């Protein structure tokens, strides 16, 4: 928490900046973009923190993989469903998903680097 938590905060601030400056997001688009990015990164990070080793060499269980990917998929789809209005969501621009892919990959890579450094130091 002490080391990986700040990594999450860095990506929150980066998301805020990009949503406001690049996408000129109003409140609803900002809310939607931050929800989708945060849900994806905070769910997919499970694959990294669940093992002390390389997550690409330590396969997660099928139930963990399926439920994690399902949660992320639901988050991606929610802004395009009838639930979008009641949740305060709006459809995201196509360019957003390019940004999102970069954010997810960058976040997971940085978390993995921090985790490996911690494991070398404390394990």
C-alpha positions in Angstrom: 0.0 0.0 0.0 2.8 2.4 0.9 4.6 1.9 -2.4 2.0 0.8 -4.9 -0.7 3.2 -3.7 1.2 6.3 -4.9 1.6 4.7 -8.3 -2.2 4.6 -8.5 -2.4 8.2 -7.5 0.0 9.2 -10.2 -2.2 7.6 -12.8 -5.3 9.2 -11.3 -3.7 12.6 -11.7 -2.6 11.8 -15.2 -6.1 10.7 -16.1 -7.5 13.9 -14.7 -5.1 15.9 -16.7 -5.8 14.1 -20.0 -9.6 14.1 -19.5 -9.5 17.8 -18.8 -6.9 19.0 -21.3 -7.0 16.5 -24.2 -10.7 15.5 -24.1 -12.0 18.8 -22.8 -14.3 16.7 -20.6 -17.3 18.2 -18.8 -18.5 16.6 -15.6 -20.2 13.6 -17.2 -17.4 12.6 -19.6 -14.9 13.1 -16.8 -16.8 10.9 -14.5 -17.2 8.2 -17.1 -13.6 8.3 -18.3 -12.2 8.2 -14.7 -14.6 5.3 -13.8 -13.6 3.2 -16.7 -9.9 3.8 -16.3 -9.9 3.3 -12.6 -12.0 0.2 -12.8 -9.7 -1.3 -15.5 -6.4 -0.5 -13.8 -7.5 -1.4 -10.2 -9.0 -4.7 -11.4 -6.2 -5.8 -13.8 -3.5 -5.0 -11.2 -4.7 -8.2 -9.5 -2.7 -10.2 -12.1 0.5 -8.5 -10.9 0.1 -8.3 -7.2 -1.2 -11.9 -6.8 2.2 -13.4 -7.3 5.7 -12.5 -6.1 7.1 -13.6 -9.4 6.5 -12.6 -13.0 2.8 -12.6 -13.6 3.4 -13.8 -17.2 5.0 -17.0 -15.8 2.5 -17.6 -13.0 -0.9 -18.4 -14.5 -3.9 -17.2 -12.5 -6.8 -19.6 -12.0 -9.5 -19.7 -14.6 -12.1 -18.3 -12.3 -9.9 -15.3 -11.3 -9.1 -14.7 -15.0 -12.7 -14.9 -16.1 -14.2 -12.8 -13.3 -11.5 -10.1 -13.6 -11.9 -9.8 -17.4 -15.7 -9.8 -17.0 -15.6 -6.9 -14.6 -13.4 -4.9 -16.9 -15.6 -5.7 -19.9 -18.7 -4.6 -17.9 -17.0 -1.3 -17.1 -16.2 -0.7 -20.7 -19.8 -1.5 -21.8 -21.7 0.3 -19.1 -21.5 3.8 -20.8 -23.3 2.3 -23.9 -26.2 0.7 -22.0 -29.5 2.0 -20.7 -27.8 2.1 -17.3 -25.5 4.9 -18.5 -28.0 7.7 -17.7 -28.9 6.6 -14.2 -25.2 6.1 -13.4 -24.3 9.5 -14.8 -22.2 8.0 -17.7 -21.9 9.0 -21.3 -20.4 7.2 -24.3 -16.6 7.7 -24.5 -14.9 9.0 -27.7 -13.1 6.3 -29.7 -9.7 8.0 -29.1 -10.3 7.5 -25.4 -9.7 3.8 -25.8 -6.3 4.4 -27.3 -5.4 6.5 -24.3 -6.9 3.8 -22.0 -4.8 1.0 -23.5 -1.6 3.1 -23.0 -2.6 3.9 -19.4 -3.4 0.3 -18.5 -0.1 -0.9 -20.0 1.9 1.8 -18.4 0.3 1.4 -15.0 0.7 -2.4 -14.9 4.4 -2.1 -16.0 5.1 0.5 -13.3 3.4 -1.6 -10.7 5.4 -4.6 -11.7 8.6 -2.7 -11.5 7.8 -1.4 -8.1 6.7 -4.8 -6.9 10.0 -6.4 -8.2 12.1 -3.8 -6.4 10.1 -4.4 -3.2 10.5 -8.2 -3.5 14.3 -7.9 -4.0 14.5 -5.6 -1.0 12.2 -7.3 1.5 12.0 -10.9 0.4 
